[in-house]
């Protein structure tokens, strides 16, 4: 017999109140929370939702679902040069939810709260006749006047990305078709790398202060590098020229691309990387690279903003054809 499912008040008290460790959370016994002000820093707020069957598989482990929901928001904070201060979560549970599932979900949140030094501040729990969905609102503090927007770049500035690109997109394709493991000639560790990168993104919070210090514009890569580069360039009223050979790819993605050149299109246009795309003045490039290395985050110079309105990704001097260029919900 499965454990009795609690009502909403008991659900909040039993599962979520232990996560509300910050004084401003008021132990989730009020309708609002407070976030302490930090002198010389401004509050940054972001929100993202993830939906079963769209952003994750319904049979994914509940702790991984929770951590992904939180981390995609922490990634947005990192792109704005902000350190996280806390978060709110709204959880829409389908009719067949279980106590065991919810215990796993809050365990995942607890693990990331400890890792990133944050607290739950509040939120809501509701029932839904449709699929499970989770919405997180994350709050952080950034140095006042140093929050890099998408529109702050200009022609001549360099474009950098963190980490490696395309792992999550190919990980998703593997989840959808296991035969690709053979088609791409992947080793077991390479297959697991791609699957893990889709399931659990790595927000680049270690780079937040460096982004704040040097970025003229920044965003996280959530809908594909090609499309997100286009968004940043368009917001800055510029174009971009990107060298595909300089885009950092993991060993697993390189193996897949060597076996199937079309995999490169998936890698450059697929979503869920949650790496950072950053515009830097050429005069700051050396310092940016050095401080990123000191922070333990790999960065790669992939091209530059240029005059015009086109974003072009070239390979061996030839323009790549990338179709729509990015993931879109609509």
N, C-alpha and C positions, 0 to 999 in steps of 0.2 A: 504494500500500500504506500502510495506516495505521500509525503508530508502535507499537512493541511496548509492551504494557501492563505496567508494573512490578508486582512483588509488593508486599505490604503494607509491609515494612521499607523498601524502596527508594522506595515511594510517599511515605511519611512524610518520609524524608530529602530527597527531591528537591523535593516540592511544599510541605510544611508547615513543615519546619525553618527555612527562610528567614524565615518569619513569626514565629518564636519569639524575638523580640528582647529580651524582658525577662530579667534575670538569673535570676529565680525560675522561668522556664520550663525551665531546665537543658537547653536545646537539644532538648527533646522526647526526651531519652535516659533518662528516669526515668518512674516510674509516677504521679508526683504533682508538683505545682508549689507554690511558695510565693508569697504575696502580702504585700508589706511592710505593716506596721501603720503608721498615721498617727495621731499623738497627737491626741486630741480628736475623732476621727472613727470611725465604726463601719462595719463591712463590710456591704454590701448585696448579695444574691445573687438572681438571677432566671434563669429558663430558659423558652424557648419553642421549639417545633418548627414547621417548615413542610414541607408535603407536596405533591408534584407532583399537580396535578389538584384540589387543595383550596385551597392558598394561593398558588399560582402555576401558570402554564401550562407544560407539559413542554417547549415550544419556546422559552420565555423565554431570553434570553442568560444564560450561566452566571455572568458577573460580576454581573449584576443579581440573580440568585437568591442569591448569596453575600451581597451587600450588604443585601438585604432580610432574610435570616436574622439577620444581625448587628444591623441597625438596629431591628428590632422589640424586641429585648432592650435595646438602649440606650435606647429610648423608656421602657421600664419603669424603668430607672435614673433617668432624668430626672424621672419622676413621683414618685420617692422622694427627690428633691433630692440625688442621688448623682452624683459624677463617676466615669466608668469607669476601672477599673484594669487590666482584662484580660478575656480570655474563653477558653472552651473550646468546641470544635466536634466534634460527632459527625456523620459523613457516611455515609449508607447508599447505596451505589452499586448501580444495577441491572446486570444482566449485560452490557448493551450500552454501558457507559460507555467513553469514549475519552480518550486523553491530551490531545487538543486541548480537550475539554470541561473537564477538570480544570485545565488551564493557565489557562483563562478564569476558572474559579471562584476559584482562589487569587489571580489578579490583582485580582478584585473585593475580596477580603478585604484585600489589600495596600493598595488605594486608600483604603479606609475606616480601616485602621489608621493610615495617615498623616494622614488628615483628623481623626481623633478622638484621636490620640496614645496608642494602646493596642497591646498585643502579644497574640498567641496564646500561651496557657499550656499547652495540651494538648488532649486529646480522644480520639477513636477513629475508625477507619475500618472499615466492615463491608460485606459484600455482602448484597443483598436480592433476593428473587424478585419483589417488588412494586415500586411506584413509588419513585423517588428521594425521599429525605427528608433534611432537615438539622435538627439540634438544636444550639442555641447556649446555653451558660450564661455569663452576663455577671456580672462582679464589679465593684463600685464602692465608693467611700467617701462617706459622708454625715456631716454634722455630728452628733455624738453627741447623742441626745435630740431631734433635729429631723428625723426621718423620718416624713413625713405618711402615716398609714395611711388606708384607706377609712373606718374607723369613727370618725374624729376630728371630724367635722362636727357641727353643731347647728342647730336651727331659728333663722332670722334671719340666718344667714351667706349671703354672696353666692356664686353659682356663676359661674366664668369658664371659658372655653375659649380655647385658643391657635389661631392660624392660621385655616383655613377648614374647614368641615365638609362631608362628602359627596362630595368629589372622587374618592376612591378607589372608592367604591361605584358611582358613575356611570361611572368608568373601566372597572371590571369589566363593567358592563352593555354598554359599547361593545365590549369584547373579545368578548363573547358574541354581539353583534348589531350589525354595522357599519351597518345601516340606521338606527340611532338617530342617527347623525351628521346625517342628513337630517331625521328626525322632530323633532330638537331644534334644528334650524337652527344648528348649530355652525360657527363659523369654524375654519379649519385649526389655528390656534394654540390655540384653546379645546379642540379635540379632543385635541391633543397634550398639553396640560396635564393633562387628566383621565387619559389613558393613563399618563403619567409618574408621576402621584401614586399610581396603583395599583401600578405596578411598583417604585417606589423611594420609600419613606416618608422623612420628615425628622424624626429624633428631636430633641426640643426641649431638648438638653443645655445650650444657652446660658441656659436659664431655671432650671437646677438649683439654683443658689444662692438665687435669688429664691423658688422653691418652698419650699426649706428654711427660709427666713427667715419666710415669711408663711402658708403653707398649713396649714390645720387638717386637711384631708383632700385626697387627690389620687390620680388614676389616669390611665392613658392610655386613649384612646378607640380600642379595637381591635375591638369588636363592635357598634358603632353608638352614637351619642350618646344616643338615647332609652333603650336598654337599659343602657348603662353608667351613665347618671345614676341609673337605678333601682337598680343595684347599690350605688353609693356611698351613696345615700339610705338604702337598706335596712340597710346595714352600720352607718350612723350612727343608725338608729332614727328616721328622719325621712321626710318627704315632700319634694316639690320642685314649684315652679311655675316653668315656663320660658316665656319669650316668644319664639315662633318668629321674630318680626320682628327680634330682636336676635342671632339665631344667625348668625355670619359665614359667608357663602357667597361663593365665587369668582364671577367674571364668567361663567365657563363653566357653573357649576351654576345660576346665576340665569337664564341664557338657556334652559337645559334645562327649568327649572321654569316659566318663562313659556310655553314651547311645550307642556308636558305637566305639569300640576299634580301628577300621580301621582309624578313624579320626586322631589318633595320627600320623600315617604315613603321612597323608596330612600335619599336623602341622609341622612335622620335615623336610619335603622335599619340601614344597611349598614355593614360592617366596614372595617378597614384604614386608617382615618384616621391613627392614631397621633399625634393631637394630645393635649393634656393637658386634663383636667377638674379644676378646682381650687376648693376651698371656702376663702373668705377672710372674716375678720371685717370688718363694714362699716367699722369704724374704721381698718382697714389697707388699704382698697380703693385710696385715692388713692396711697399709697406703693407698693403692689404694681403698679399701672398704670404709675407713673413708672419704677420699676426694670425692669419688663418692657420698656418702650420703650427704656430705656438699653441693655438687653441685645440689642435688635434683634428682639424677638419680639412680634408683635401678639397682644393679648388682648382678649376681649370679655366684658362682663358680660351673662349671658343669663337670669338669674333668681335665685332664692333657695331655700334649704332652708326648709321650713315644718313646722308640726306635722302629725301624721298619718302615713299610710303610702303615700299615692298620689303618683306622679310624673305631672304633667299638663303637656303642652306646648300652649299656646294660640296661636291665630292670630286676630287681630282679635276677641278676646274669646270665641272658640269653641274648644272642645277638639278637637285633631286626633286622628283615629283612625289608629293606627299599627300595628295588628295585633299580631304577636308582639313587636315593638319592638326586636329585635336579632338578630344572627347567633348561631347555636348549633350546635356540632358534633353534638349529641345531641338 
